[in-house]
Amino acid sequence: MKNVYFSLLLWLGLILTAAAQGTVPVSGRVTAADGSGLPGVTVLEKGTNNGTTSDVSGAYSLGVQPNATLVFSSIGMKTQEVPATTGSPLNLTLAADTRALDEVVVVGYQTKRKADLTGSIAVLDVSQALKETNANLLTSIQGRLPGVTVSTDGAPGSNTSINIRGLGSINNNSPLYVVDGVPAPNIDGLNPFDIETFQVLKDAAAASIYGARSSNGVILITTKRGKSQKVQVTLDAYYGTKTRRNHLDMLNAQQYGDVLFQGLKNDGLPQRDDVYGAGPNAVVPQFLDDAKTIPAGDVDYQKEVYRPAQNQNYNVGISKASEQSTFFLGLNYNREEGLAKYTDFQRITARVNTSFNLADRLTVGENLLVSNFSRVDNPEGRTLESILYQNPIIPLYDNAGNFGGPVKNLGDRLSPLGQLYRARDNRKNTWRTFGNVFANLKLVKGLTWNNSVGVDANFFRFKNFEPRFTEGRFVTTDNFLTESQFQALNTIYTSTLNYNWTSGKHSVQALLGYERIHNRFEAFDARAKGFFLETPDFRYLDAGSTVQSAHGGGAENALISQFARLDYGFRETYLLSATVRRDASSRFGPANRHAVFPAFSAAWRAINESFLKDNGYLTDLKFRASWGRNGNQEIGDYTAATFYASRPDFSNYDLAGGNGAARLGFITTQIGNQNIKWETAEQLNFGIDLGALDNRLTLTADYFVKNTKDLLVNPVLLATYGEGAAPFINAGSVRNRGLEMILSYRSKAENAFQYGADFNFTRIRNEVIALGEDGKSEIIGGVSRIAPGQPLGAFYGYVADGLFRTAEEVTAHADQPGKAIGRIRYKDLNGDGVVDVKDRQYIGSPFPNYTLGLNLTAGYKGFDLAAFWDASVGNDIYDFNKSNTDFLYFNSNHGTGLLTAFSAQNPDSNIPALTTINTNDELRASSYFISKGSYLRLKSLVLGYSLPQSLTGKLSGLSRVRFYVQGQNLLNFTSFKGLDYEVLNGGTLETGVLRQTAYPHSKSLTVGANVTF
């Protein structure tokens, strides 16, 4: 409440200290060298936010202060500054120029000219990314920015994982997002069409201003504001369909029986099965059950459950600006069906961005997003797995109309179609309110006081209803409802002083700031059973006969920060920058609650030196260097504290020992660590920016070394340590070294035929330097490990050395229990004559040797074409699907590769001989399950056509009409034979691990239109 009073008094004080002044009108027309009008030119009163844009004919009008200077700018044209004149039109001709050095870039609490940057910042061309029709913008940036890795799955709405310059932490590797100056853990619910700029702070110097949360990089997003004095309306709509990108070939009902009987025969067992009968050949019966209610099927569950899915998007943007205010309203509806039936993602958003010049010195405004997004997705962990591996002889439906289910020895998998159908109304629903109010006061010349109060409020609700059902031998006579709720409120107060001073050859930009962040959340869930009616209208906890359980909890954390930055430039040639931030986090104990994160950077714009001016070739040349530290506080809110709980089954005890009443007791549930401190990343960066041919050819390259120390590790304790979750400790370090490059070329702006290309390259080497208190410890996962000398999450296991193909090979090999002709041979690495755990080694890495991206664009007389390719080279995938497709050890369906498994008739096969008994332990972690995940794909292809202005000008109010068709993932080149070469990063020990539950990716075709009034 104290903060609320303070904010109100601050706003009142700002308003009372401002004074208003009059304006004068200025109007005219902006043209190109050939005399044609230039639409969309930004006309800005210098030193203010007051501006407009030219209309379709190039005309503009604006009210400005007396004696003002106007700045005219447009992409591809040279920026010009002209004194404002009144009484007669101020007409101007802009010359073509592809030099983008005056482009303004957001750098964290400030903006800078691109030419003045000393750190490593990647700028996304949002217009190109939006040509991909994805509900999640992060999916669209995949492959477009060097050093930025995005992994996704094919679920509706796309689950994504993004990391910047490699994995540097065992826990959380996600970057910090800052939207319109408000920090956030994610951008869920953000409408991509609302985004104006998207920038990535990659090195420590660029990101250190965000201190404790910036070790994984920072993504800065600004949303649209009004620019034109005329009301501008944009309409964007698209509709498309998508299908699976890949299909696994699985056995049909007869083939399943054939390979099963052959496996039994190879094992020397009777060829007998409860379903397929007995005898030399498997026979598909007419019915599966003795009551003859379940007819035998022959089902390809992939074809029955996956479908062509529709996606649609409708967006409206309304904006206006004047000398006194700006306004933007954005409305969006997006619906994306999932490939799996009965799954979908929906999002509705509304955004209002306004600003008001209450006086010559005071600007106030707000940025507000209200969004509702919901999804119906995978209802149960094995549903997607069962689409692949449900036994094909189980029908879709039985004679009573129930979904087909297993009987006899057909396993325990429920019908994947039945699971999806029963969960069709189980929608995960989130409301999010995100934004800020701000006030910017010009105190004196060059000094501005900026204040912002931000909020990020989330409310999540999920009703999971489980109806009664009958499937095969599974009959549930009761039903259940689990209701979960989660609400979080994050508040952010930021106050900064920004100072800009220029005198002759010297320039200074200074920042001093304070920030306070408070996060609080509460969660509740309850479960009831016994619902008389199962319709959605009666799915409330009170409608159940019994409440089985109820749980609730909450937590909060806070961060208080002070920060400063000083930038100095001499002759726009020698640039220096220093940043420092001091953070205090409630997540750490009192002894280590505070930390300081400094950074320094410098740049030399050699192009401004006399020996390079007017050289005729180079138009830009800048060398950059930076060093800095960033922090990571992403652990639990109370890791420094030890927690106790009373649980009658464990903690109560009869102290008298007479079998009497037990006394109340407590057990330890979490062991705290008062000495826990920040995880710190220290980064060194060297870069070069080069431009030639009037900056139509540009190159930006960076080399970096990033060392993360004091890793936050949650170790495994010995059982003798007692109860309670292990405490977090600081133990370990990771190094990432890499080279990034982006090379761009553009044709001359005045050419009728326009074309361009952007090529990016990234190479990163990841290595664990030390782990544990002794520096030599390991963290062991299922098939991956974290260990010194290896990349994070390297695959570990046996080396599969082909198959035994002759009796002589079996005899000559080391002692390997279960070895036989047709079985996998494992290498005896230590040469002791026995294949055992001592013969395991690191067998693969999920990280690529390098990644590539290539965006090709062209335009001619209203037509535009864009083709975006991306590639990953050298990464490994651990494919768990092979445990089902290549072996008979599970009572589920298998791949058609078993039809050509090793045998006397097929001695060259690389698939082991059919067997139902795993005597050779062939499901052990080994290189047999590892495949190369390298790929090259045409990620996006767009062809558009814009109606000529001679036509749109005749249509009332229209200034632009464009139609387009777009395809995604149309061409894919890879040696990977599994379900999907793209693997969603599910955590450090799951990187590159393809599980059977993965949601497959799609290929799509979309048509759309962009209209501007």
Secondary structure, 3 states (H helix, E strand, C coil): CHHHHHHHHHHHHHHHCCCCCCCEEEEEEEECCCCCECCCCEEEECCCCCEEECCCCCEEEEEECCCCEEEEECCCECCEEEECCCCCCCCEECCECCCCCCCEEECCCCEEEHHHCCCCEEECCHHHHCCCCCCCHHHHHCCCCCCEEEEECCCCCCCEEEEECCCCCCCCCCCEEEECCEEECCCCCCCHHHEEEEEEECCHHHHHHHHHHCCCCEEEEEECCCCCCCCEEEEEEEEEEEEECCCCCECCHHHHHHHHHHHHHHCCCCCEECCCEECCCCCCCCECCCCCCCECCCCCHHHHHECCEEEEEEEEEEEEECCCEEEEEEEEEEEEECCECCCEEEEEEEEEEEEEECCCCEEEEEEEEEEEEEEECCCCCCHHHHHHHCCCCCCCECCCCCECCCCCCCCCCCCHHHHHHHCCCCCEEEEEEEEEEEEEEEEECCEEEEEEEEEEEEEEEEEEEECCEEECCEEECCCEEEEEEEEEEEEEEEEEEEEEEEECCEEEEEEEEEEEEEEEEEEEEEEEEEECCCCHHHCCHHHEEEEEEEEEEEEEEEEEEEEEEEEEEECCCEEEEEEEEEEEECCCCHHHCEEEEEEEEEEEEHHHCCCCCCCCCEEEEEEEEEEEEEEECCCCCCCCCCEEECCCCCCCECCCCCCCCCECCCEEEECCCCCCCCEEEEEEEEEEEEEECCCCEEEEEEEEEEEEECCEECCCCCHHHCCCECCCEECEEEEEEEEEEEEEEECCCCCCEEEEEEEEEEEEEEEEEEECCCCCCCEECCCEEECCCCCCCEEEEECEEEECCCHHHHHHCCECCCCCCCCEEECCCCCCCECCHHHCEEEECCCCCEEEEEEEEEEECCEEEEEEEEEEECCEEEECCHHHHCCCCCCCCCEHHHHHCCCCCCCCCCCCCCCCCCCCCCCCCEHHHEEECCEEEEEEEEEEEECCHHHHCCCCCCCEEEEEEEEEEEEEEECCCCCCCCCCCCCHHHCCEECCCCCCCEEEEEEEEEEEC
